[in-house]
Amino acid sequence: MSWIIALLILSALIFFHELGHYSAARFFGVYVEVFSIGFGKKIASFNWLGTKWQISAIPLGGYVKMKGQDDMDPTIISNDNDSYNSKKPWQRIIILLAGPLANFLLAWFLFYAIALGGPKALSPVIGAVSLNSPASIAGLQKNDRILSINGEAITQWNELSDFIMSSKGHLTLQVQRDNTVQFIILSPRISESTNMFKEKIYKRMVGIAPSGETHTLNLTLMQGFAYASKETIASSLMIFQSVQKLITG
C-alpha cells in the first residue's frame, strides 16, 4: 500500500512539474504535441486543446513534447512560428525553468495551507541533559522550560537551537522550573557532530534534547506567508544539496 501512495505522490509532483513546462510553452505560442505522465508504452490518452494527454506504463517521470523537439532524432528541426526552436533564447529558458518553478510554487501553497491549519511545533522544554555537557555544568535540568534567551522570548525548540548555533559567547536563559523562574548562564561548546549526509561537522552544542512536547502555532496570514516561504526554501535547499551529493559523492 505504501508504494502505491508513493507512486501517487510522485505522479502528482511530475504532473505539476510538466504542467509548468506546458503552461509556459503555451503562453509563448509553442504547440505542445504530447503531455505524458510516465514513459514507455501508452496506457490511456485523450485529446484536449490540441494536445494528446496520456498516461504511460513506467510512472517514474514524464515529459512534454513540443513542436520542434525530438529527442529520438535531434536533427529534426522546425522553424514554424509555433515551434520551440523559433522562440527567443530567453523564452526557451523560461519554458525550461517553468517546471521546477511549478514544483516550488506547489510546495509553497502546501506549506501555506499547513500554516493556516495550525502546524505543530516542538516546545522549548528540555527532555534530557548530557553528563558533563555545558547544559549540565550550567545547571539545566530535565523538564526545564526555556522562556527567553538574552531577553528575547522563545516559544519553539528550533528558536533555541538557532540561538545556540549562532551564539558568539554566553547565553542568558530565563528558565521556568516547576513554579519558579530563574536565570541561567549557558556557554555553548563547539563539538564534533554529523549532518544528514553523515559528514563530520563542527557546531556549537550544549548537550540537551527536547522533551517531545508540542503545541499548535496560531499564525496570522502574514506569519503563514513567512512560514511557507521559510519551509519551502529550506526544503528546496535540502533537495538541491541531496542531488549535489549524489552527483559529487
Protein Blocks (a to p, Z undefined) as FASTA:
>chain_A
ZZmmmmmmmmmmmmmmmmmmmmmmmmnopacfbdcedehjdfbdcdeehiacdddfblcb
ccdddehiafklmmbccfbfkbfklpcfklmmmmmmmmmmmmmmmmmmmmmmmmmnopad
dddbdfbdcehiaklmnopaehiacfbgghiacfbfklmmmmmmmpcbdcdddddehjbc
cdddddddddddddfkopacddddehiacehiacdddddfklmmmmmmmmmmmmmmmmmm
mmmmmmnZZ
